[in-house]
Amino acid sequence: MKKRTRREKGFTLVEILVALTILGLALAAISITFQSQSKSFSIQEQVSSMQIGGALALSRIAQEVRMAGYGVPAGTSPITGISDGAGGGPDSFTIVANLQASTFLSSDAAANANSVPVEDVTQFSNVSAGTELTILDPLRNLIETNSFASYDAGTSRITLQNNLSAQVPEGSYIGVSPENITYSIDSSDPNHPFLSRNGDVMAADIEDLQVAYGEDDNLDGLVDAWRNVPNNPGNILAVRISIVARSRYPEQGASYSLNGVENGRNFGPDGYRRRVYTTTVKLRNLLL
């Protein structure tokens, strides 16, 4: 039988222990790198979500506020329910507007008629029977409210559920009656506040809403002063809206702060990342 030489022996215990130690250090370094990259990815994902959510929320609220006063009778303020948050808390306000179907009469409609000729009847393709309609004369004076029955694309006429109580002149407005839309911050879950639109979620993780109102004090068509609470809501020409979006979860070990906007409170220091989005909206339906 052939004897095994010294060169044919395997690894010694010391060599195995050294190899295992090196392998363990390498695995630990890989694990630390993976955890760091995973944390960085999670943070960037939250920041991206915060930025997109904040920008979209501001865009949508601005689009709707721009319509404030549309389809509203003359003498009715397009913005109501103004509340300046106590102690620097979030503001809230309500716009009055028709954000649905509307058009104008293409010719006169006689009293007692139950249908009216309009310029664009297709606007009412998604309106349900029984929906309340508002009819205004060309100077925005209220003629009457009625109810939608149906529309005829061939004749471009809207049929009403009730006969007209008076003659409606050409160029008069007819549309779905305006609604009240209230914007506020819902902090019932302090870990995940949201921008509320009539109680529904408009945008998640929005921590603050601050509003300033540009008033025309001398009625020359120009903004004379910006106020957190307007002296006369009927003189509002523009609205400056600011929202504070924040990351969905705080970062452990991080410390961030943010100065308040308008007369809102300061935030932090804490682990949340925040960003302010601001836009100024001119009310374009004051005379329409």
C-alpha angles and dihedrals in degrees: 000000000000116000118232111243125224091255091060094061120113129238119308121239091252092054091050092049092050091049092049091049092052091046091050092051091049092050090047091052091049091049092050091048092049093049091048093049091045091052091047091050091049091050093048090048091053092046091049092048090048093050095047093044093048094048093047092047092052092046093052096045090047091051092053096042088052087063094052110134096022110140091005120132117251114272094034116116111237091213124048140152092054113180124178106208113250116245093006093308124146120296127229134199142169130226125202114215148127106245094171135062124343142149142156133258113261092204140359120297116210124232113268091025115133097206136047132206112237139186099234115019093170089077086077098053092110098038115114123228111264095032110143116248130199121214119200130180119237089273091054094252113148113253097174147304120249139164130260117243107167145312135235115214092191096059095025092231134139117217117215128209091227131040117255113265093211142010114284115210127223113274094033118141123245122181148132108298113265120262133212113244118190123198121198144135118265110207097168085123102043091194092059114024117178142197106256127211109191088332096310126111110266095168131355125232096022107145104182142024119193124179134190123189124217109217131197100217098176096036095239094131095257132104109255100177142006115225135178088217114030120228091217119014088200090066096055111126100168142012127216110207126193127181130184114218120192137190116270095240133024121249114242112242093009126119122199132169134191130193114232122254124233103345095329125127128267120255131223157310087216140108097276123107113218138187132191121223119192134179137167118224123198113212103234101180100065092112100026 
